[in-house]
Amino acid sequence: MEKIFGLSHLYMTVFLYCFANFMVVPAITDITLAALCPGKEKCSLAIYLTGAQQAIIGLGSLVVMPLIGNLSDIYGRKVMLTFPMTFGILPLVILACSRTKYFFYTYYVLKTVIAMFTEGSVQFLALAYVADNVPESRRVSVFGIMSGIASASFVFGNFSTRFLSTSAAFQVAASMAVISLVYMRVFLPESMMNNSICAKNTETTCLLEKAPTKKWQLFKNLPSVDDTICLLRTSSTFSKAASVAFFVTVADVGAGASLNYYLKAQFHFNKDEFADLMIIAGIAGSISLLILMPVLTPLLGEEKMLSIGLFFGCANVRTLPFPIGISLNNLKVSVLDALSYKV
């Protein structure tokens, strides 16, 4: 019961954090166009800058994420969760103050730099927290619940934005980000990491096996590029999951970086219409992750669930109704997480 109670606080932390960040998604397209191409609905510069930002963030995350994971093994998940949740507040505060040209450029630079070190870190630290406290046989279902909660926050965040002005949306988002940080620090217990330690069956010095015994040996034992390559070579499951995740992310980020600008130019979407579309996608994702994932995974297995998710991710492009495609496409996310934590 203690572990379940602890996970309930983790779920609430993830919900509040994602709610704060998703609230501003429908409005950011209009703000970007107003700052870069005032009075226009087509702006190639906005697409280029968004793509460049995603590339820089991705390269930074590739280097920093193993470091954060290693530090979380030493100092604890809760301690490391504090840093991305704290720094993530700053970009929201900037646009909550003003959305003029120079404030936007300040936001853009600060967001890019901070996201290089924090993008995705809250999610993967939350998954590591779950892996510390949940048996392997139940992880896929719990990962699905975790992703479903994030999808639910996506729905509620966009629904709230639908009834707020742009300035109010950023102010509320900044306030919710602060609340999520305070809630995490006050209520979330530290992870029981000792429960997740497994016996070492091979003699290797790969990334997942390098745990410093003394704090002053930290920088001597931090993971290097060679450690990561060694891990990919020695764990076929992890290397395959990493390859699938790479190509899936390239496709998703590539489409996401340009889709809103396409809808803006072609159909003159505004903040409210972006929010409506995202609410539909979020509801479909929540259904798949909170209902379909826990029910189907024990019956079909992780590999088949991953295949189904990847198939509908491709089929969704042209052949399926939007909500159905999104719903089944989301199945792959939690399965990849569970396969990675089997390493």
C-alpha positions in Angstrom: 0.0 0.0 0.0 2.9 2.3 0.7 4.2 1.9 -2.8 0.8 2.5 -4.3 0.4 5.6 -2.3 3.8 6.8 -3.4 2.9 6.2 -7.0 -0.3 8.3 -6.6 1.9 11.3 -5.7 4.0 10.6 -8.7 1.0 10.4 -11.0 -0.2 13.8 -9.6 3.3 15.3 -10.1 3.4 14.2 -13.7 -0.2 15.4 -14.3 0.5 18.9 -12.9 3.8 19.3 -14.7 2.4 18.1 -18.1 -0.7 20.2 -17.6 1.4 23.4 -17.2 3.5 22.7 -20.3 0.7 21.5 -22.5 -1.5 24.6 -21.8 0.7 26.8 -23.9 1.1 24.5 -26.9 -2.0 25.8 -28.8 -0.9 29.4 -28.4 2.8 29.1 -29.3 2.2 29.0 -33.1 0.4 32.3 -33.1 3.0 33.9 -30.8 5.9 32.6 -33.0 4.3 34.0 -36.2 3.5 37.3 -34.6 7.1 37.7 -33.5 8.8 36.5 -36.7 6.4 37.4 -39.5 3.9 40.0 -38.2 0.6 40.1 -40.0 1.3 36.9 -42.0 0.0 33.4 -41.7 2.8 31.8 -43.7 6.3 32.0 -42.4 9.1 29.6 -43.5 11.5 31.2 -41.0 9.2 30.0 -38.1 9.4 26.4 -39.5 13.2 26.6 -39.9 13.7 27.9 -36.4 11.4 25.3 -34.9 13.2 22.6 -36.7 16.6 24.0 -35.6 15.4 24.2 -32.0 14.3 20.6 -32.1 17.6 19.4 -33.5 19.6 21.3 -30.9 17.5 20.1 -28.1 17.8 16.5 -29.4 21.6 16.6 -29.6 21.8 18.1 -26.2 19.5 15.5 -24.7 21.5 12.7 -26.3 24.5 13.8 -24.3 22.8 14.9 -21.1 20.2 12.2 -20.5 22.7 9.4 -19.6 24.3 11.9 -17.2 21.0 12.7 -15.5 20.1 9.0 -15.3 23.5 8.2 -13.7 23.1 11.1 -11.2 19.6 9.9 -10.3 21.1 6.5 -9.4 23.4 8.2 -7.0 21.4 11.0 -5.5 17.8 9.7 -6.0 15.0 10.3 -8.5 13.3 13.0 -6.4 16.4 15.2 -6.2 17.0 15.0 -9.9 13.3 15.7 -10.7 13.8 19.1 -8.9 16.1 20.5 -11.5 14.1 20.2 -14.7 10.9 21.1 -13.0 12.5 24.3 -11.6 14.3 25.4 -14.7 11.2 24.6 -16.9 9.3 27.4 -15.1 11.5 30.2 -16.5 10.4 30.1 -20.2 6.8 30.2 -19.1 7.4 33.2 -16.9 8.9 35.1 -19.7 5.9 34.7 -22.1 3.6 35.3 -19.1 5.1 38.7 -18.8 5.0 39.7 -22.4 4.9 38.2 -25.9 6.5 40.9 -27.9 9.4 40.3 -30.3 12.3 40.6 -27.9 10.5 38.7 -25.2 9.9 35.9 -27.7 13.6 35.8 -28.8 14.6 35.6 -25.1 12.1 32.8 -24.6 13.4 31.0 -27.7 17.0 31.1 -26.6 16.3 30.3 -23.0 13.9 27.5 -23.9 16.4 25.9 -26.3 19.2 26.0 -23.7 17.1 24.7 -20.8 15.5 22.0 -22.9 18.9 20.7 -24.0 19.3 19.7 -20.3 15.7 19.0 -19.3 13.6 17.9 -22.3 12.1 14.6 -21.5 13.9 14.2 -18.2 10.8 14.5 -16.0 9.2 11.7 -18.0 12.1 9.3 -18.0 12.9 10.0 -14.3 9.2 9.3 -13.5 9.5 6.0 -15.5 12.7 5.2 -13.5 10.8 5.8 -10.3 8.1 3.4 -11.4 10.7 0.8 -12.4 12.2 1.1 -8.9 8.9 0.3 -7.2 7.0 -2.0 -9.6 7.8 -5.6 -10.5 8.8 -6.2 -14.1 5.6 -8.2 -14.9 3.5 -5.1 -14.1 5.6 -2.4 -15.7 4.0 -2.2 -19.1 0.6 -1.6 -17.6 1.9 1.0 -15.1 3.9 2.7 -17.9 0.6 2.8 -19.9 -1.2 4.4 -17.0 1.6 6.9 -16.6 1.4 7.8 -20.3 -2.4 7.9 -20.1 -2.2 10.4 -17.2 0.1 12.6 -19.4 -2.5 12.3 -22.2 -5.2 13.3 -19.8 -3.2 16.3 -18.7 -2.9 17.1 -22.4 -6.6 17.1 -22.7 -7.3 19.2 -19.6 -4.5 21.6 -20.5 -5.8 22.3 -24.0 -9.4 22.4 -22.7 -8.4 25.1 -20.2 -6.6 27.1 -22.9 -9.7 27.0 -25.0 -11.4 29.4 -22.5 -8.4 31.6 -21.6 -6.7 34.5 -23.4 -3.1 33.9 -24.5 -1.7 36.0 -21.7 -3.8 34.3 -19.1 -2.9 30.9 -20.4 0.8 31.5 -19.9 0.2 33.0 -16.5 -1.8 30.0 -15.4 0.8 27.7 -16.9 3.6 29.3 -15.0 1.6 29.1 -11.7 0.8 25.4 -12.3 4.5 24.7 -13.0 5.3 26.2 -9.6 2.5 24.2 -7.9 3.8 21.0 -9.5 7.3 21.6 -8.2 6.1 22.4 -4.7 3.8 19.3 -4.7 6.6 17.1 -5.8 9.0 18.4 -3.1 6.4 18.1 -0.3 4.5 14.9 -1.0 6.5 12.6 -3.3 8.6 10.1 -1.2 12.1 9.2 -2.4 12.3 6.2 -4.7 13.1 2.7 -3.2 16.0 2.2 -5.6 17.4 -0.7 -3.7 14.4 -2.8 -4.8 15.4 -2.5 -8.4 19.0 -3.5 -8.2 19.6 -6.8 -10.0 22.6 -9.2 -9.7 25.2 -8.7 -12.3 25.6 -11.7 -14.5 28.3 -10.5 -16.9 31.6 -8.8 -16.4 31.3 -5.6 -18.2 31.8 -1.9 -17.5 28.9 -0.7 -19.5 26.8 2.3 -18.7 24.1 0.7 -16.6 26.8 -1.1 -14.4 28.9 1.9 -13.5 27.7 3.0 -10.1 30.3 5.0 -8.1 30.8 3.9 -4.5 32.1 7.3 -3.4 30.6 10.7 -4.2 34.0 12.2 -4.9 34.5 9.6 -7.7 31.4 11.0 -9.5 33.0 12.6 -12.5 35.5 9.8 -12.9 32.7 7.3 -13.3 30.2 9.3 -15.3 29.1 7.5 -18.5 31.2 8.2 -21.7 30.4 7.7 -25.4 32.3 4.4 -25.2 30.0 3.3 -22.3 26.9 4.0 -24.4 28.3 2.2 -27.4 29.2 -0.8 -25.2 25.7 -0.9 -23.8 24.2 -0.9 -27.3 26.5 -3.7 -28.4 26.0 -5.9 -25.3 22.2 -5.6 -25.0 20.4 -6.5 -28.2 17.0 -5.7 -26.6 18.1 -2.2 -25.7 19.8 -1.5 -29.1 16.7 -2.6 -31.0 14.4 -0.6 -28.8 16.7 2.4 -29.2 16.7 2.1 -33.0 12.9 1.9 -33.1 12.6 4.8 -30.7 15.0 6.9 -32.9 13.1 6.5 -36.1 9.7 6.9 -34.4 10.9 10.1 -32.7 12.3 11.5 -36.0 8.9 10.9 -37.7 6.8 12.3 -34.8 9.0 15.4 -34.2 9.3 16.1 -37.9 5.5 16.0 -38.4 4.9 18.0 -35.2 7.3 20.8 -36.0 5.5 21.7 -39.2 1.9 20.5 -38.7 0.6 23.5 -36.8 2.2 26.0 -39.3 0.6 24.0 -42.2 -2.8 24.2 -40.5 -2.4 27.9 -39.8 -1.4 28.7 -43.4 -3.9 26.3 -45.1 -7.0 26.5 -42.9 -6.3 29.7 -40.8 -6.3 27.9 -37.5 -6.1 29.9 -34.3 -5.4 29.1 -30.7 -8.9 27.8 -30.0 -9.0 25.5 -33.1 -5.5 24.1 -32.3 -6.8 23.4 -28.8 -9.9 21.6 -30.2 -7.7 19.4 -32.4 -5.4 18.6 -29.6 -8.2 17.7 -27.3 -9.4 15.1 -29.8 -5.9 13.6 -30.0 -5.5 13.7 -26.3 -8.8 11.9 -25.6 -7.9 9.2 -28.1 -4.5 8.8 -26.6 -5.9 8.6 -23.1 -8.3 5.8 -24.1 -5.5 3.7 -25.7 -3.1 4.1 -22.8 -5.5 3.9 -19.8 -7.9 1.2 -21.2 -6.4 -0.6 -24.2 -2.8 -0.9 -22.9 -3.5 -2.5 -19.5 -6.1 -4.9 -21.1 -4.3 -6.0 -24.2 -0.7 -6.2 -23.1 -1.1 -9.3 -20.8 -3.0 -11.0 -23.6 -0.8 -10.2 -26.6 2.6 -9.5 -25.2 4.9 -6.5 -25.5 6.3 -7.3 -29.0 2.8 -7.6 -30.6 1.6 -4.4 -28.9 4.7 -2.6 -30.3 4.0 -4.0 -33.8 0.3 -2.8 -33.6 1.4 0.6 -32.4 3.9 1.0 -35.2 1.5 -0.3 -37.8 -1.2 2.2 -36.9 1.4 4.9 -36.7 2.0 4.4 -40.4 -1.6 3.7 -41.4 -2.7 6.8 -39.5 -1.1 9.1 -42.1 -3.7 8.5 -44.8 -6.1 5.7 -44.2 -7.6 5.8 -40.7 -10.0 8.2 -39.0 -7.9 10.6 -36.9 -9.0 9.6 -33.4 -8.6 5.8 -34.1 -5.2 6.3 -35.6 -3.9 8.4 -32.8 -5.4 6.0 -30.2 -3.7 2.9 -31.5 -0.5 4.8 -32.5 0.1 5.7 -28.8 0.4 2.1 -27.8 4.0 1.9 -29.0 5.2 4.5 -26.5 4.7 2.6 -23.2 5.9 -0.7 -24.8 9.2 0.9 -25.8 9.7 2.2 -22.3 9.0 -1.3 -20.8 11.4 -3.0 -23.2 14.1 -0.5 -22.4 13.7 -1.2 -18.6 14.2 -4.9 -19.2 17.9 -4.3 -19.9 
